[in-house]
Amino acid sequence: FGDTPGESVYLLGETRDELDGSIWAQVAHGHLGGMPPTVDLQWEATLARILSTSSRDGLITGAHDLSEGGLAQALVESVLAGECGLRVVLPEDVDPFVWMFSESAGRVIVSAPRGEEIRFQQMLTAQGIPHTRIGVTDPDSGTFEVQGQFTLTTDELRSAHEATLPTLFGVDPI
């Protein structure tokens, strides 16, 4: 994400209850089997075109795919890479667990700069692109919050993220 306060964060694409073969299933249950997420190559091409056009036209400042780890992992990686705080509000009518950990294909999170949100949303609607505004950046907050679920400091996120592999291999984190 960019370093400008108040950038809107959007989830593009559809989230389905697709947890088979996911990182969550592997870590929580030691299971990688089941049906993989459905892939629609025509949709993937449309999404790539929209991302390219939006970037060229200044409608987005950042983007991150949703693959291993789903929305949760993509948001954490974006917060850490951009060194910015983020406040996320999930839609009321969704299962927060599915939204955070599903690995449905053809999804991406993007950040839109202040002043471009309306134009960006109008373009998405005109193109028939499923989208949901899920958050706002706050570079000065130093926190990652998913409203009603949890709040962590970016330092806590970085520490957990950087300690994962050393812990798995029995090495002291640096």
TAVENGI-V104581 format. One record per backbone hydrogen bond with DSSP energy under -0.5 kcal/mol. CO is the residue of the C=O (numbers start at 0). NH is the residue of the N-H. If there is no record, write none. Layout:
CO|NH / CO|NH
This chain:
3|6 / 6|136 / 7|111 / 8|133 / 8|134 / 9|11 / 9|109 / 10|131 / 11|107 / 13|15 / 15|17 / 16|18 / 17|102 / 18|21 / 21|25 / 22|26 / 23|27 / 24|28 / 24|30 / 25|29 / 32|20 / 37|104 / 38|40 / 39|43 / 40|44 / 41|45 / 42|46 / 43|47 / 44|48 / 45|49 / 46|50 / 47|51 / 48|52 / 49|53 / 50|54 / 51|55 / 52|56 / 53|58 / 53|59 / 54|57 / 61|110 / 63|108 / 64|66 / 66|69 / 68|72 / 69|73 / 70|74 / 71|75 / 72|76 / 73|77 / 74|78 / 75|79 / 76|80 / 77|81 / 78|82 / 78|83 / 84|137 / 85|87 / 85|144 / 86|135 / 87|146 / 90|93 / 93|95 / 94|98 / 95|99 / 96|100 / 97|101 / 98|70 / 99|71 / 106|65 / 107|11 / 108|63 / 109|9 / 110|60 / 110|61 / 111|7 / 112|115 / 115|119 / 116|120 / 117|121 / 118|122 / 119|123 / 120|124 / 121|125 / 122|126 / 123|128 / 124|127 / 127|129 / 129|12 / 131|10 / 131|133 / 133|88 / 134|8 / 135|86 / 136|5 / 137|84 / 137|140 / 137|141 / 141|153 / 142|85 / 143|151 / 144|87 / 144|146 / 145|148 / 145|149 / 149|145 / 151|143 / 152|156 / 153|157 / 154|158 / 155|159 / 156|160 / 157|161 / 158|162 / 159|163 / 160|163 / 162|166 / 163|167 / 164|168 / 165|170 / 166|169
